[in-house]
Amino acid sequence: MKLDLTVSEMEVSMSMPMLNKMHMNGYDVLSVNNGPWRVCTQGDRLASFGSQEEALAYAAALPGYKKRSTRAQSHKTH
């Protein structure tokens, strides 16, 4: 019986998504479940890379990102 309990616990922990996330130059650099590294803002995915180093280098080369205030977003011209 203890063996079954241990196997069930391992299955639950292995199915949990794993998130690696860091910030560079105002951008989110993240990877989910050891997948590709993505460089994102809150609303956009800018690029995807095979390695963390490439993603960080890309984010470092971009101009500094600052989230727009909600007031500035609400006054956009169409």
N, C-alpha and C positions, 0 to 999 in steps of 0.2 A: 504494500500500500504506500509506503514512503517513497518508493521509486516512482510511482505514478504522480505523486504530488510534486516531486522534484522536476519531472519532465514537463508537467503543466506550467510550473513557474518559469521554466526556461522558454517555453513557447510564448508565453505572455511577454517576457522581457525582450525576446528576439523580434516580436512583431511591433514593438514600440518604435515610432519614427525617431530618428536621431537628427538633430539640427546642429550644425556648426555655423556660428554667425559672428561676424566682427564688423567693425566700422573702419572705413578709410576715407579721409577727405570728404566726409559727410555722406558717403554712400554705404549701403549695406552690402557686405560680401558674405555670401552664405552657400551652404551645401546641405542637402537633405539626403539622408541615407547613403552617404558616400557617393552621391551622384555628382554631376558637373557643378563647378563653382559658378555662381551667378553674381553679377554686379547689378544692384537695383537701387531705385529710389522707392519711396513709399508707393507710388502708383505705376512705375514702369520698370520692366526688366531691360537693362541696357545691353548686356552681353553675357555669354556663357563660355566657360573655359574648362579644360581638362585638369588643370592644377590650381591649387590655392595661390601659388606664386604668380602665375599669369594673371589671375583675377585681381590680386592686390596691386600688381604693376599697372594694370589697366586703370583701376580706380585711382591710383596715385597720379596718373598722367592726366586725368580729367580735371577740369576747373572745379574748384571747391563748390560743393552743393549745399544750399540752404533751403530748407522747406519754406514754401511761400506761406504767408499768413492767410488765415481764412478770409480776412477782409480783402486782401489783394485778389484772391481767387474769385470772390463774389462780384468784383468790378471788372471782369474781363469783358472786352468788346467782342462782339460776334460778327 
